[in-house]
Amino acid sequence: MKRNIVIAVVAAAALVGGGTATALAVGGDDGTGGSGDRRENVRQAASGVTAAEAITAALKDTSGTAVSAELDDEDEGGKAAWEVDVLAGDGTWHSVRVDPDGGGVLGSRADDDEDGTAEVRAALENASVTAAEAAGAAAGKGTVTSVDLDDDGTDRGWEVETRASGGGDERDWRVGLTSGTVTADRDDDGTDGSEGSDGSGDSDDD
């Protein structure tokens, strides 16, 4: 579930109104515009607590279902932290921040925004692979920096982003909700969608 979709909307509005917020919203994602510090922060943080471990820590603090986890360096002072989105049984969303060094929970906050809750539950209804398991499955492709549920349409699955060791290129992968199969994301510019854990090129079985 893309909980940060509102950021893209705000960025687009800012572009029309003068572009003030656009750099803030997208400046660190395309490898340009001073993203070197962010890449280094993320690389160093990712060498500690893994995505799967961060999700486990978040769920111990806040009971529910982890829907996404991202290694974020947007905290004050540029200190990176894992931010895990958890959907509780009562439909409340929680954002849990986890220390990428020691794995301790830095804090959590509730979010009463229910947008997308029904879609998430529908996507995960018959799923047997959790976010932590998806992150673990994709770890063989590189250092996992984010995992997120794609609940759009019929081609549902976990979207996982990895970075090569030493701060190399980012790659996008899809992990099946029932099979756990890892395949190259067809939208990843760095691949033609033919690379997968089984060499079949299938994106998902869900």
N, C-alpha and C positions, 0 to 999 in steps of 0.2 A: 504494500500500500504506500503510495507516494504521499507521505504526510507533509512533505515540503513543497507540494505543488503550488501553494499560495505564494511562495517566494518568487517563482517564475512569473506569476501574474503581476506581482508588485513590480518586478523588474521591467516587465513589458510596459506597464503604466508609466514608470519613471522614464523610459526611453522616449515615450511620446511627449512627456512633460519636460524634457531637457536632459535626461540621461543620468541624473545625479546618482540614483541608486543602482544603476545597472552594473557598474564596476564592482560594487559591494556584493551584488548577488552572484555574479558569474566570474569575477576576476580570477579566482583560484582554480578553476576547473579545466581550463584549456591549455595549461602549460605555458601561458604567457602572462604579461602584465604583472610581474613581481610575484609569481607563484612559487619561486624557488624556496623561500622560507617555509611556506606551507608544506611543500613536498618534503622538505627535510624534517619538519616537525612530525608529519604523519609517518615518515619512514622510521624515525627513531622510536615513536610511540608504538608502532606496529610490531617492533621487535620485542615487546614485552608481552602484555596480556593479549591473548588472541580474541577474535570476534566471538568464538564459541564460549570462551571463558567469561567474557564480558556479559554475554547473554545469560549465562548461568548465574552469575552474580546478581544481575538485575532481577531475575525471577525469584531469587531467594529474598530479595528486598521487597519486591512487589509481585504478588501472585497474579498470574494471568497467562496470556499467550504473547510471546515476542513476535512482533510483526516486522521490525527492521532494527538494524544496528549500524551505526556509522561512526568512524573515527573522525572526530571533529576537532579542529584547532581554533574555533571561533570564540573560545572563552576569553575572558579578560587576561591580558598578558600573553596571549597566544599559546597557552598551555593546552595541549591536546587532551581529549577525553573521549571515551566511547559514549555515544548517546543511543540508548536503546528505547524504542517505542513498544510499550506493553499495553495490550487490550485486556482489561480486567473482565471478570465474569459478568459484572453488572453493566458493561458497556462503556465504562469510563476509560479514557486513554491516560496513560502515564508516561512521562519522559524521564528515564533514569540515566544519570551520568555516572560512569564507572572510570576509576583511575586506571589508565593503561599501564602503569608501572606495578602497582601492588594489587590491583583488582578490587579495591574497596569501593563502596558506593559513595560518591561525592555528594549526592543529593537527588531528589526526585520532585516532580511537580505533576499535579493532575491537570488534565485538559478536558473540558466539557464539550469540546467540539466532536459531534457524533458523525460528521461527514465521512462516508465511506465505510462505516462500521458494518452495515449489512453486507456490502460487497466482500469485505475481509472474511466475515464469518462464512459466507457462501463458498468462497475460494478454499477455505481451510476445512470445510465440513468433512470431506473424505480424504484429507491429506494425512499421510503417515510420516512425512519428513518435516521436522521442525526447522526453525531458522538456525539454531545452533548446529544441527546436523547438516544443513545445507552449507554452512560456513566451513564445517569440517571436511565435507566432501570436496569443496573447491580449494582447500588449502594446498593440495598438491600442485595447483596451477601457479601458486605464488602467495604472497602475503595478503590475506583478506583484509580489505579496508572498509567494506560495507556489504551488507546483505539486506535485501528488501523484497517484500512480496509484490509481485505483479499480479493484480487481481482483475485485469481488464480482459474482456472478451472470453474466448474459450481457450486461448493459449496461455494458461496461467502457470506460474512457476515462481521459484525464487531467483531473483537477479543478484548476482554476486560480482563485486569488483575486486580485482587483485592487482597487486603491483609486484613486479619482478624484484628479486633480492638486489640490494644496493641502490634502491630508488629508481628502478627502471620504469618501463612503460606500463601504463594501466591497461588492463584487459577486462572485458565483461563476459560473464558466463551465466548460463541458466541451469538451474538444478530442478529436476522433476519433483513434483509434490508427492508422488507416490513411489517412484522408482529410485530417486536420489541420483539419477544419471546426470553427469555434468557435460554440457555441450557449449560450444562457443555461441555467444549471443549473436543473432543474425544482424543486429543493428551496430555491432562493434566494427568500427572502421578498420581495425587492424586485422580482421579476418574475413574469410568468405563464407563463414558459417559451416565449413566442412570439418572443423576440428572438434572432436568430442572425446569423452572418455572411452567410448566404444568404437570410435572411428566411423560411425554411421552417418554423422551429420544431422541426425534428428535433434530438434531443439528441445523436445519435451515429450513426455508420454501422457500429459494431463490435458 
